[in-house]
């Protein structure tokens, strides 16, 4: 076992019928239990009852056996051994499948980037109208369904002896049952729809140059093969070695095209320097968070994006800058697979961080090691709408209320009032959407200098019982050690893209709490400053 690196061996009789299993652990237990040397033992002394499976059993049942056993012996007939599956075998099986899925996701991410590049204007901005038109023409989600509906209807009518179809009536029936589904948003397209949009004439004219002017039919054949493999993997079907080779060939070809494009870009007349990481301590951005044990290391990247000026629509970071912000090296997969940067909040915990604060990855250049983030425009509109409604609600509740700012900026926070110290702004009354799907009303204290900020916070904290008693609510007192600012806040679960009913509840709660806090915080802050 030591010589051949086996951790377990099946024991069989003369007819290859399984009688037991010997493991390294069982041998050690026998030596300890019998208090003898290994030379005093025979195989039977260390033999365990094995877990067995039939070759036709469900794989999930076999994996259940591996939870409590080193190996599962595969037997058939009268118990004859035909194979063995170990924990290593199971891990290797899923490693290969995950590698296949990762390559397919790389290919899909590359196609999406090519589509975006194909609809990029000369000013470097995405031509959204042209992209929507292409999705409508090439990626209409109801096209396939409409064709199948028509074919089924035609077959039924012919079988009933009816010749011809009343197209108008057929389409009316289709719309009544399936609705007038318009084109999906770009992020929600299927693999096939991304491919269809890629081959939309205006997009393909630009994109084909990146792929060596390959014939469109040949390229479609390659991508159709990848799509079939993708569907098989998604449905947990086995794929043949030839299918795996298709995926690897396509992924390698995309990498070669990216290298060629990178060489061309490097030879161009201008190279845009990536923007630097923005200082996180701006007094105009009350987004600093108290680190929580549940925070991932990428939370600091989300904070860096969240604190960018509201005028910043995009932000470019080198991988080195990202590592500087998170205080750790990126995993190897971040440099090897574009899919690591995919905007997938379900299976990519890192992307959940930047999506949560209203940013998405626009493009990734693995060769140049740069990533471009862009604001999610729908999220910007949602923030503007929310804080505009909040302002209107506050004015309706208290006609004397005069907010500091009547114009929401499309960011995750809004300043409703400000307090001064020594003739300069030193604190703000804010509503903000925090990471971790939380909404808060807060007094954000930042005098511009750490020691004076902490001094004011400590004076307020010394009045904690009186302040919370007057408010009728327990507060979160966040001194935020190591940060220039401090915060006193009330939290409620909720997020900007929550169902409309939840967002309405946040509006009402936020207005009620802010009106309670406004005069109280103004009075207490003034007392803390002048103590």
RAHU-V130858 format. One record per residue. PHI is phi in radians with two decimals (NA if undefined). OMEGA is omega in whole degrees, -180 to 180 (999 if undefined). BURIAL is I if it has 24 or more other C-alpha atoms within 12 Angstrom, else O. Layout:
PHI | OMEGA | BURIAL
PHI | OMEGA | BURIAL
This chain:
NA | 178 | O
-1.20 | -176 | O
-1.14 | -176 | O
-1.84 | 175 | O
1.04 | 174 | O
-1.77 | 175 | O
-1.71 | 178 | I
-2.69 | 178 | I
-2.40 | 175 | I
-1.29 | 177 | I
-1.95 | -178 | I
-2.25 | 175 | I
-1.65 | -175 | O
-1.11 | 179 | O
-1.73 | -180 | O
1.06 | 175 | O
-1.52 | -177 | O
-1.19 | 175 | I
-2.13 | 180 | I
3.08 | 180 | I
-2.48 | 176 | I
-1.99 | 178 | I
-2.14 | 177 | I
-1.04 | -179 | I
-1.11 | -179 | O
-1.16 | 178 | I
-1.11 | 179 | I
-1.11 | 179 | O
-1.12 | 179 | O
-1.16 | 179 | I
-1.06 | -179 | O
-1.22 | -176 | O
-1.16 | -179 | O
-1.49 | -179 | O
0.99 | 179 | O
-2.33 | 175 | O
-1.47 | -179 | O
-1.09 | -179 | O
-1.20 | -180 | O
-1.60 | -176 | O
-1.88 | 169 | O
-1.99 | -174 | O
-0.98 | -176 | I
-1.04 | -178 | O
-1.14 | -178 | I
-1.95 | -175 | I
-1.46 | 178 | I
-1.97 | 172 | I
-1.27 | -175 | O
-1.48 | 168 | I
-1.59 | -176 | I
-2.10 | 178 | I
-2.55 | 176 | I
-1.57 | 179 | I
-0.99 | -178 | O
-1.69 | 178 | O
-1.16 | 174 | O
-1.12 | -179 | O
-1.07 | -179 | O
-1.09 | 178 | O
-1.17 | 178 | O
-1.12 | 179 | I
-1.15 | 175 | I
-1.04 | 178 | O
-1.15 | -179 | I
-1.27 | 179 | I
-1.11 | -174 | O
-2.02 | -177 | O
-2.32 | 179 | I
-1.19 | -176 | I
-2.69 | 173 | I
-2.06 | 180 | I
-1.57 | -180 | I
-1.64 | -176 | I
-2.25 | 175 | I
-2.53 | 180 | O
1.06 | -178 | O
-1.54 | 178 | O
1.81 | 179 | I
-1.25 | -180 | I
-1.26 | 177 | I
-2.14 | -180 | O
-3.13 | 179 | O
-2.54 | 176 | I
-2.11 | -179 | I
-1.89 | 175 | I
-1.05 | 177 | I
-1.10 | 179 | O
-1.04 | -180 | O
-1.12 | 179 | I
-1.10 | -180 | O
-1.17 | 178 | O
-1.04 | -178 | O
-1.32 | 176 | O
-1.09 | 179 | O
-1.12 | 179 | O
-1.14 | 180 | I
-1.16 | 176 | O
-1.14 | 177 | I
-1.08 | 180 | I
-1.10 | -180 | I
-1.13 | 179 | I
-1.16 | 178 | I
-1.10 | 179 | I
-1.17 | 175 | I
-1.03 | -179 | I
-1.11 | 180 | I
-1.12 | 178 | I
-1.09 | 179 | I
-1.13 | 179 | I
-1.06 | 180 | I
-1.08 | 178 | I
-1.12 | 179 | I
-1.13 | 178 | I
-1.12 | 179 | I
-1.05 | 179 | I
-1.10 | -179 | I
-1.20 | -180 | I
-2.00 | 179 | I
-1.54 | 180 | I
-1.36 | -179 | O
-1.13 | 179 | O
-1.44 | 180 | O
1.45 | 179 | O
-1.79 | 180 | O
-1.26 | 177 | I
-1.44 | -173 | O
-1.17 | 180 | O
-1.12 | 179 | O
-1.14 | 180 | I
-1.16 | 179 | I
-1.09 | 178 | I
-1.10 | 179 | I
-1.17 | 178 | I
-1.11 | 179 | I
-1.10 | -176 | I
-1.41 | -172 | O
-1.86 | -174 | I
-2.13 | -180 | I
-1.03 | -174 | I
-1.22 | -178 | I
-1.68 | -177 | I
-1.02 | -177 | O
-1.09 | -179 | O
-1.13 | 179 | O
-1.10 | 179 | I
-1.12 | 180 | O
-1.14 | 179 | O
-1.09 | -179 | I
-1.12 | -180 | I
-1.11 | 179 | O
-1.12 | 179 | O
-1.12 | 180 | I
-1.11 | 179 | O
-1.08 | 180 | O
-1.12 | -178 | O
-1.14 | 179 | O
-1.12 | 178 | O
-1.14 | 179 | O
-1.61 | 178 | O
1.45 | 180 | O
-1.75 | 180 | O
-1.72 | 176 | O
1.44 | -179 | O
-2.18 | 171 | O
-1.37 | -173 | O
-1.01 | -178 | O
-1.10 | -180 | O
-1.17 | 180 | O
-1.13 | -180 | O
-1.21 | 177 | O
-1.13 | 178 | O
-1.15 | 179 | O
-1.08 | -178 | I
-1.12 | -178 | O
-1.21 | -178 | O
-1.67 | -174 | O
-1.94 | 178 | O
1.36 | 180 | O
-1.61 | -177 | O
-1.17 | 178 | O
-1.48 | -180 | O
-1.17 | 177 | I
-1.21 | 169 | I
-1.22 | -174 | O
-1.00 | -177 | I
-1.24 | -174 | I
-1.85 | -179 | O
-1.23 | 174 | I
-1.43 | 178 | I
-0.99 | -180 | I
-1.07 | -179 | I
-1.19 | 174 | I
-1.05 | 179 | I
-1.12 | 179 | I
-1.06 | 180 | I
-1.20 | 177 | I
-1.00 | -178 | I
-1.57 | 171 | I
-1.06 | -168 | I
-0.80 | -175 | O
-1.17 | 180 | I
-1.35 | -176 | I
-1.15 | 179 | I
-1.01 | 180 | I
-1.49 | -173 | O
-1.24 | -174 | I
-1.10 | 178 | I
-1.12 | 180 | O
-1.29 | -175 | I
-2.02 | 174 | I
1.17 | 178 | O
0.93 | 178 | O
-1.17 | 178 | O
-1.11 | -177 | O
-1.01 | -178 | I
-1.11 | -179 | O
-1.17 | 180 | O
-1.14 | 178 | I
-1.06 | 179 | O
-1.03 | 180 | O
-1.11 | -177 | I
-1.25 | 175 | I
-1.11 | 177 | I
-1.10 | 178 | I
-1.13 | 180 | I
-1.07 | 179 | I
-1.11 | 178 | I
-1.14 | 180 | I
-1.02 | -180 | I
-1.13 | 179 | O
-1.11 | 179 | O
-1.14 | -179 | I
-1.12 | 180 | O
-1.78 | 176 | O
1.00 | 175 | O
-1.64 | 179 | O
-1.25 | 177 | O
-2.07 | -179 | I
-1.38 | 176 | O
-0.95 | 179 | O
-1.16 | 177 | O
-1.19 | 178 | I
-1.08 | 179 | I
-1.15 | 178 | O
-1.05 | -178 | I
-1.12 | -179 | I
-1.14 | 178 | I
-1.10 | -179 | O
-1.13 | 180 | I
-1.09 | 179 | I
-1.15 | -180 | O
-1.13 | 177 | I
-1.11 | 179 | I
-1.14 | 178 | I
-1.12 | 178 | O
-1.13 | 179 | I
-1.16 | 177 | I
-1.09 | 179 | O
-1.11 | 179 | O
-1.14 | 180 | I
-1.14 | 178 | O
-1.10 | 179 | O
-1.16 | -180 | O
-1.15 | -179 | O
-1.19 | -179 | O
-1.52 | -179 | O
-1.22 | -175 | O
-1.31 | -178 | O
-2.31 | 175 | O
-2.25 | -178 | O
-1.42 | 178 | O
-1.26 | 178 | O
-1.14 | 179 | O
-1.20 | -180 | O
-1.51 | 178 | O
-1.10 | -177 | I
-1.31 | 176 | I
-1.02 | -174 | I
-1.43 | -170 | I
-1.86 | -179 | I
-1.07 | 180 | I
-1.19 | -180 | I
-1.60 | -178 | I
-2.20 | -177 | I
-1.39 | -175 | I
-2.03 | -179 | I
-1.04 | -177 | I
-2.02 | 170 | I
-1.34 | -180 | I
-1.01 | 178 | O
-2.01 | -178 | O
-1.09 | -178 | O
-1.49 | -179 | O
-1.19 | 172 | O
-1.48 | -180 | I
-1.18 | -179 | I
-1.48 | 178 | I
-1.07 | 179 | I
-1.19 | 175 | I
-1.18 | 177 | I
-1.07 | -180 | I
-1.16 | 178 | I
-1.08 | 179 | I
-1.23 | -177 | I
-1.15 | -176 | I
-1.57 | 179 | I
-1.12 | 178 | I
-0.99 | -178 | I
-1.13 | 179 | I
-1.39 | -178 | O
-1.45 | 179 | O
-1.55 | 179 | I
-2.39 | 177 | I
-2.60 | 179 | I
-1.84 | 175 | I
-2.14 | 165 | I
-1.38 | 177 | I
-1.06 | 178 | I
-1.09 | 178 | O
-1.16 | 177 | I
-1.06 | 179 | I
-1.12 | 178 | O
-1.15 | -179 | O
-1.21 | -177 | I
-1.47 | 178 | I
1.24 | -179 | O
-2.82 | 176 | O
-1.33 | 172 | O
-1.23 | 177 | I
-1.16 | -180 | O
-0.98 | -178 | O
-1.11 | 178 | O
-1.18 | 179 | I
-1.68 | -176 | I
-1.86 | -174 | O
-2.24 | 177 | I
-1.09 | -176 | I
-1.12 | 178 | I
-1.07 | -178 | I
-1.62 | -178 | I
-1.07 | 179 | I
-1.47 | -176 | I
-2.20 | -175 | O
-1.40 | -178 | O
-1.51 | -175 | O
-1.87 | -180 | O
-2.14 | -178 | O
-1.04 | 180 | O
-1.18 | -179 | I
-1.27 | 176 | I
-1.04 | -178 | I
-1.16 | -177 | I
-1.33 | 176 | I
-1.16 | -178 | I
-1.11 | -179 | I
-1.82 | 172 | I
1.55 | 178 | I
-2.17 | 177 | I
-2.38 | 174 | I
-1.35 | 179 | I
-1.56 | 179 | I
-2.49 | 177 | I
-2.30 | 174 | I
-2.05 | -176 | I
-1.20 | -179 | I
-1.29 | 178 | I
-1.41 | -178 | I
0.98 | 176 | I
-2.30 | 177 | I
-2.32 | 179 | I
-1.92 | 175 | I
-1.75 | 175 | I
-2.38 | 179 | I
-1.17 | 174 | I
-1.44 | -172 | I
-1.12 | 178 | O
-1.07 | 178 | O
-1.17 | 177 | I
-1.03 | -180 | I
-1.09 | 180 | O
-1.15 | 178 | I
-1.12 | 180 | I
-1.05 | -179 | I
-1.12 | -178 | I
-1.11 | -176 | I
-1.26 | 173 | I
-1.15 | 177 | I
-1.16 | 179 | I
-1.11 | 177 | I
-1.06 | 180 | I
-1.10 | 180 | I
-1.15 | 180 | I
-1.13 | 179 | I
-1.18 | 178 | O
-1.21 | 180 | O
-1.27 | -177 | O
-2.44 | -178 | O
-1.03 | -180 | O
-1.46 | -176 | O
-1.21 | 178 | O
-2.13 | -177 | O
-1.15 | 178 | I
-1.12 | -175 | O
-2.46 | -180 | O
-1.69 | -172 | O
-2.12 | 177 | O
-1.03 | -172 | I
-1.69 | -176 | I
1.49 | 176 | I
-1.93 | -170 | I
-1.41 | -178 | I
-2.51 | 177 | I
-2.55 | 179 | I
-1.56 | -179 | I
-1.78 | 179 | I
-2.72 | -180 | I
-2.45 | -179 | I
-2.18 | -174 | I
-1.87 | 175 | I
-2.55 | -179 | I
1.12 | 177 | O
1.43 | 178 | O
-2.34 | -179 | O
-1.10 | -177 | O
-2.26 | 179 | I
-2.75 | -179 | I
-2.37 | 172 | I
-1.69 | -166 | I
-2.30 | 162 | I
-1.88 | -179 | I
-2.66 | 173 | I
-1.64 | -177 | I
-1.65 | 175 | I
-1.13 | -179 | I
1.39 | 177 | I
0.98 | 178 | I
-2.26 | 176 | I
-2.10 | -177 | I
-2.49 | 167 | I
-1.97 | -170 | I
-2.54 | 164 | I
-1.76 | -177 | I
-1.75 | -174 | I
-1.79 | 178 | I
-2.74 | -179 | I
-1.44 | -175 | I
1.71 | -178 | I
-2.49 | -168 | O
-1.09 | -174 | O
-1.11 | 180 | O
-1.21 | 177 | O
-1.08 | -178 | I
-1.15 | 179 | I
-1.12 | 179 | I
-1.13 | 179 | I
-1.04 | -178 | I
-1.11 | 178 | I
-1.13 | 177 | O
-1.15 | -179 | I
-1.12 | 178 | I
-1.18 | 178 | O
-1.79 | -172 | O
-0.92 | -177 | I
-1.06 | -178 | O
-1.18 | -178 | O
-1.16 | -179 | I
-1.18 | 177 | I
-1.14 | 180 | O
-1.20 | -178 | O
-1.42 | -177 | I
1.32 | -178 | O
-2.49 | 171 | O
-1.28 | -177 | O
-1.94 | 173 | I
-1.67 | -177 | I
-1.76 | -172 | I
-2.02 | -179 | I
-1.23 | 178 | I
0.97 | -180 | I
-1.01 | 180 | O
1.50 | 177 | O
-1.84 | 180 | I
-1.26 | -174 | I
-1.67 | 172 | I
-2.41 | -174 | I
-2.55 | 169 | I
-2.16 | -169 | I
-2.54 | 168 | I
-2.10 | -176 | I
-2.05 | 172 | I
-2.55 | 179 | I
-1.16 | 178 | O
2.75 | -179 | I
-2.59 | -169 | I
-1.15 | -179 | I
-1.71 | 178 | I
-1.18 | 176 | O
-0.94 | -174 | O
-0.96 | -180 | O
-1.10 | 179 | O
-1.16 | 179 | O
-1.09 | 178 | I
-1.10 | 177 | O
-1.12 | 178 | O
-1.11 | 179 | I
-1.03 | -178 | I
-1.13 | 180 | I
-1.08 | -178 | I
-1.07 | 180 | I
-1.18 | -179 | I
-1.08 | -178 | I
-1.17 | -178 | I
-1.11 | 179 | I
-1.15 | 176 | I
-1.15 | -174 | I
-1.40 | -167 | I
-0.98 | -177 | I
-1.26 | -180 | O
-1.08 | -179 | I
-1.14 | 179 | I
-1.07 | -179 | I
-1.18 | -177 | O
-1.20 | 179 | I
-1.16 | 179 | I
-1.07 | 179 | O
-1.14 | -180 | O
-1.18 | -179 | I
-1.22 | -173 | I
-1.72 | 178 | O
-1.23 | 999 | O
